Amino acid sequence: MDLLQLRYFCVAAKHENITKAAAELMISQPALSKTISALEKEIGIPLFDRRNRSIYLNRAGEIFYQKIDQSIQMIDDTIAELKELSNEPFGNVRLLVLAASTYLPQLYIAFHKRYPYIRLQLSNYIQYQHLFMYDCDFCITSNDAYTPLAGNCVIPLLHERFVLAVHKDHPLAGRSSIHLKEAASYPFVASNRREDLELYCLKAGFRPNIIAECDNGTTYEALMKNGVGASLIPETTLGSLLPEDIVCIPLTFPKLERTISLTYDTKRHMSHACELFLDFCREYFHIDTPN
């Protein structure tokens, strides 16, 4: 029995729902179920009643949860008290990154250098319909993909345009700008948002010949780097990070842009660590602080 098992149990007990608990813990549902089963086996008594696909704390589970939750809280409070002795800011910042994930590591590194005792908990992959069950302090989104939840404060971090990305040996690589329809006869590579690529091309008057698509950034970059096909990419958050083999061509039509924003729930209490992260983001992206 270890502390991680007990933490997992407490989250599952709080929700009495494996799906919601796994989403909060950012682990798979099978992994959480296996951990709880191993804990019950070690204790020698079931802690949950299982009915169909639902779980409910039984009497033993209720007693165990009450005692363990109090103990974990005491451990966390003691650790926090000790950290306060260092006079350094500490705490956790839970960040859900739904856009510009390849562009943001330098932000995290710079924040860590300034506040080494504040832990960033990052998650990148969650479907929009599951946002309601994900407990995070901040969410980084793009306005072309997600609509912020009601009650959220939205702080624009940067604006960028989309460009046509091609291999340096591509017939269009020498162009200084281009109407997207001029690329209609060439194959395209799509990321995990194929529907967006199709929509952008339809705005230019054609349906793209998508020869490959993938949801892995490294594979996506390798396909373009090896001349498999062209693609439409955000210029700053992705285009600036691509190797020299890839040429980015501005579009004369259609004009495609997006905004990367930091959002948070204004009704939620903001910890000191989160306040520092918010201020740091404003400084990092040169955003004026509201009066």
C-alpha positions as CSV (number, residue, x, y, z in Angstrom):
1,M,0.0,0.0,0.0
2,D,1.4,3.4,-0.9
3,L,0.3,7.0,-0.8
4,L,-0.5,7.2,-4.5
5,Q,-2.9,4.3,-4.2
6,L,-4.6,6.1,-1.3
7,R,-4.9,9.3,-3.2
8,Y,-6.4,7.5,-6.2
9,F,-8.9,5.8,-3.9
10,C,-9.9,9.1,-2.3
11,V,-10.6,10.7,-5.7
12,A,-12.7,7.7,-6.8
13,A,-14.5,7.8,-3.5
14,K,-15.2,11.5,-3.9
15,H,-16.8,11.1,-7.3
16,E,-18.1,7.5,-7.0
17,N,-17.5,7.5,-10.7
18,I,-14.5,5.9,-12.4
19,T,-14.8,8.1,-15.5
20,K,-14.8,11.4,-13.6
21,A,-12.1,10.2,-11.2
22,A,-9.8,9.1,-14.0
23,A,-10.3,12.4,-15.8
24,E,-9.3,14.4,-12.7
25,L,-6.3,12.2,-12.1
26,M,-5.3,12.2,-15.8
27,I,-4.9,8.4,-16.0
28,S,-6.8,5.8,-17.9
29,Q,-10.0,4.2,-16.4
30,P,-8.5,0.7,-16.5
31,A,-5.4,1.9,-14.6
32,L,-7.5,3.5,-11.9
33,S,-9.8,0.4,-11.6
34,K,-6.7,-1.9,-11.4
35,T,-5.2,0.3,-8.6
36,I,-8.4,0.2,-6.6
37,S,-8.7,-3.5,-7.0
38,A,-5.1,-4.0,-5.8
39,L,-5.8,-1.8,-2.8
40,E,-9.0,-3.8,-1.9
41,K,-7.0,-7.1,-2.3
42,E,-4.3,-5.8,0.0
43,I,-6.8,-4.7,2.7
44,G,-8.7,-7.9,2.3
45,I,-12.2,-6.3,2.0
46,P,-14.2,-4.6,-0.8
47,L,-14.5,-0.8,-0.4
48,F,-17.0,-0.3,-3.2
49,D,-20.2,-1.9,-4.3
50,R,-20.3,-2.4,-8.0
51,R,-23.6,-2.3,-9.9
52,N,-23.4,-2.6,-13.6
53,R,-20.8,0.1,-14.6
54,S,-21.3,2.2,-11.4
55,I,-19.4,2.2,-8.1
56,Y,-20.7,3.1,-4.6
57,L,-18.8,3.3,-1.3
58,N,-20.0,0.5,1.0
59,R,-19.8,0.9,4.8
60,A,-16.2,-0.2,5.0
61,G,-15.3,2.2,2.2
62,E,-17.0,5.1,3.9
63,I,-15.0,4.5,7.1
64,F,-11.8,4.0,5.2
65,Y,-12.4,7.1,3.1
66,Q,-13.1,9.3,6.1
67,K,-9.9,8.3,7.9
68,I,-7.6,8.2,4.8
69,D,-8.9,11.6,3.4
70,Q,-8.2,13.2,6.8
71,S,-4.7,11.7,6.9
72,I,-3.8,12.7,3.4
73,Q,-5.0,16.3,4.1
74,M,-2.8,16.3,7.2
75,I,0.2,15.2,5.2
76,D,-0.4,17.8,2.6
77,D,-0.9,20.5,5.2
78,T,2.3,19.5,6.9
79,I,4.3,19.6,3.7
80,A,2.8,23.0,2.8
81,E,3.8,24.3,6.3
82,L,7.3,23.1,5.8
83,K,7.6,24.7,2.4
84,E,6.4,28.0,3.8
85,L,9.6,28.1,5.9
86,S,11.6,28.5,2.7
87,N,9.9,31.8,2.0
88,E,9.5,30.7,-1.6
89,P,6.2,30.6,-3.4
90,F,4.8,27.0,-3.7
91,G,1.7,25.1,-4.8
92,N,0.2,23.5,-7.8
93,V,-1.0,25.0,-11.1
94,R,-3.2,22.6,-13.2
95,L,-3.1,23.6,-16.8
96,L,-5.1,22.0,-19.7
97,V,-3.5,22.8,-23.0
98,L,-5.8,22.4,-26.0
99,A,-3.8,24.6,-28.4
100,A,-0.2,25.6,-29.2
101,S,1.2,22.8,-27.1
102,T,4.5,22.6,-29.1
103,Y,5.0,26.4,-28.7
104,L,4.6,26.7,-24.9
105,P,7.4,24.6,-23.3
106,Q,9.6,27.8,-23.1
107,L,6.9,29.5,-21.1
108,Y,6.9,26.5,-18.6
109,I,10.6,26.5,-18.4
110,A,10.8,30.3,-17.7
111,F,8.1,30.0,-15.1
112,H,9.9,27.1,-13.4
113,K,13.1,29.1,-13.2
114,R,11.4,31.9,-11.5
115,Y,9.2,29.8,-9.2
116,P,11.0,26.4,-8.7
117,Y,8.7,25.3,-5.9
118,I,5.5,25.7,-7.9
119,R,4.5,22.5,-9.7
120,L,2.9,22.7,-13.1
121,Q,0.5,19.8,-13.9
122,L,0.0,19.7,-17.6
123,S,-2.5,17.8,-19.7
124,N,-2.8,18.1,-23.5
125,Y,-5.4,15.6,-24.6
126,I,-9.0,15.7,-23.7
127,Q,-12.1,15.9,-25.9
128,Y,-14.3,19.0,-25.7
129,Q,-17.3,17.1,-24.5
130,H,-15.3,15.9,-21.5
131,L,-14.2,19.4,-20.3
132,F,-16.9,19.5,-17.7
133,M,-15.3,16.7,-15.8
134,Y,-11.7,17.9,-16.0
135,D,-10.7,19.9,-12.9
136,C,-8.0,22.5,-14.0
137,D,-7.0,26.0,-12.9
138,F,-6.3,27.3,-16.4
139,C,-7.1,26.2,-20.0
140,I,-5.2,27.3,-23.1
141,T,-7.4,27.3,-26.1
142,S,-7.7,28.6,-29.7
143,N,-10.9,30.4,-30.8
144,D,-11.0,28.3,-34.1
145,A,-11.4,25.1,-32.1
146,Y,-13.1,25.6,-28.7
147,T,-15.7,27.9,-27.3
148,P,-14.8,28.9,-23.7
149,L,-17.2,27.6,-21.0
150,A,-19.7,30.1,-19.6
151,G,-18.4,32.2,-16.8
152,N,-14.8,32.0,-17.9
153,C,-12.4,34.9,-18.2
154,V,-10.6,34.9,-21.6
155,I,-7.2,36.5,-21.9
156,P,-5.8,36.6,-25.5
157,L,-2.1,35.6,-25.5
158,L,-1.3,35.9,-29.2
159,H,-2.8,36.2,-32.6
160,E,-1.5,34.4,-35.7
161,R,-2.4,33.6,-39.3
162,F,-2.4,30.3,-41.1
163,V,0.1,29.7,-43.9
164,L,0.7,27.0,-46.5
165,A,3.6,24.8,-45.4
166,V,5.5,22.9,-48.1
167,H,8.9,21.1,-48.4
168,K,11.7,23.4,-49.8
169,D,11.8,21.3,-53.0
170,H,8.0,21.7,-53.6
171,P,7.0,23.4,-56.9
172,L,5.4,26.2,-54.8
173,A,8.2,26.7,-52.4
174,G,9.6,29.8,-54.1
175,R,6.3,31.8,-53.9
176,S,6.2,34.8,-51.6
177,S,2.5,34.5,-51.3
178,I,-0.3,32.4,-52.8
179,H,-4.0,32.0,-53.3
180,L,-4.8,28.7,-51.6
181,K,-6.6,27.4,-54.7
182,E,-3.2,27.3,-56.6
183,A,-2.3,24.4,-54.4
184,A,-5.4,22.4,-55.3
185,S,-3.6,19.9,-57.6
186,Y,-1.0,18.9,-54.9
187,P,-1.5,16.3,-52.1
188,F,-2.0,17.5,-48.5
189,V,-1.1,16.1,-45.1
190,A,-3.7,16.6,-42.3
191,S,-3.2,16.7,-38.6
192,N,-5.8,15.4,-36.1
193,R,-8.1,18.2,-37.2
194,R,-8.7,17.1,-40.8
195,E,-12.1,18.8,-40.9
196,D,-10.5,22.2,-40.5
197,L,-8.1,21.6,-43.4
198,E,-11.1,20.5,-45.5
199,L,-13.1,23.6,-44.5
200,Y,-10.2,26.0,-45.2
201,C,-9.7,24.5,-48.7
202,L,-13.4,24.6,-49.4
203,K,-13.3,28.3,-48.7
204,A,-10.8,28.6,-51.5
205,G,-13.0,26.6,-53.8
206,F,-11.6,23.0,-53.8
207,R,-11.6,19.8,-51.9
208,P,-8.1,18.8,-50.8
209,N,-6.5,15.5,-51.8
210,I,-5.5,14.4,-48.3
211,I,-2.9,11.7,-48.8
212,A,-2.0,11.2,-45.1
213,E,-3.3,12.2,-41.7
214,C,-2.1,11.7,-38.2
215,D,-2.6,12.9,-34.6
216,N,1.1,12.8,-33.6
217,G,3.0,16.0,-33.9
218,T,6.4,14.3,-34.6
219,T,4.9,12.2,-37.3
220,Y,3.1,15.1,-38.8
221,E,6.3,17.1,-39.0
222,A,8.2,14.1,-40.5
223,L,5.6,13.7,-43.3
224,M,5.9,17.3,-44.3
225,K,9.7,17.3,-44.0
226,N,9.9,14.4,-46.4
227,G,7.7,16.0,-49.0
228,V,4.7,13.7,-48.6
229,G,2.3,16.7,-48.8
230,A,1.6,20.3,-48.1
231,S,-0.4,21.5,-45.1
232,L,-2.0,24.6,-43.5
233,I,-0.5,25.5,-40.2
234,P,-0.5,28.3,-37.7
235,E,2.5,30.5,-38.5
236,T,3.8,31.4,-35.0
237,T,3.0,28.5,-32.7
238,L,4.0,25.8,-35.3
239,G,5.5,27.4,-38.3
240,S,8.3,29.1,-36.3
241,L,9.3,25.7,-34.8
242,L,9.6,23.7,-38.0
243,P,13.0,22.8,-39.6
244,E,14.4,24.8,-42.5
245,D,13.3,22.0,-44.8
246,I,9.8,23.4,-44.5
247,V,8.8,26.7,-46.2
248,C,5.8,28.7,-45.0
249,I,4.0,30.7,-47.6
250,P,1.5,33.5,-46.6
251,L,-2.0,33.2,-48.1
252,T,-3.6,36.0,-50.1
253,F,-6.9,34.1,-49.9
254,P,-8.6,33.0,-47.8
255,K,-7.5,35.0,-44.8
256,L,-7.2,32.4,-42.0
257,E,-6.4,33.5,-38.4
258,R,-6.8,32.4,-34.9
259,T,-6.2,33.6,-31.3
260,I,-4.6,31.6,-28.5
261,S,-6.1,32.5,-25.2
262,L,-5.7,31.6,-21.5
263,T,-9.1,31.0,-19.8
264,Y,-10.1,30.4,-16.2
265,D,-13.3,30.2,-14.2
266,T,-13.9,33.6,-12.4
267,K,-16.2,31.9,-9.8
268,R,-13.4,29.7,-8.6
269,H,-11.0,30.7,-5.8
270,M,-7.6,31.4,-7.2
271,S,-4.6,30.2,-5.2
272,H,-1.5,32.3,-4.8
273,A,0.4,30.0,-7.1
274,C,-2.2,30.5,-9.8
275,E,-2.1,34.2,-9.3
276,L,1.6,34.1,-9.9
277,F,1.2,32.0,-13.1
278,L,-1.5,34.4,-14.4
279,D,0.8,37.4,-13.8
280,F,3.7,35.6,-15.3
281,C,1.7,34.9,-18.5
282,R,0.7,38.5,-18.8
283,E,4.4,39.5,-18.5
284,Y,5.6,36.8,-20.9
285,F,3.2,37.7,-23.6
286,H,3.4,41.5,-22.9
287,I,-0.2,41.9,-21.9
288,D,-1.2,44.9,-19.9
289,T,-2.5,44.2,-16.4
290,P,-6.1,45.5,-16.0
291,N,-6.6,48.4,-13.6
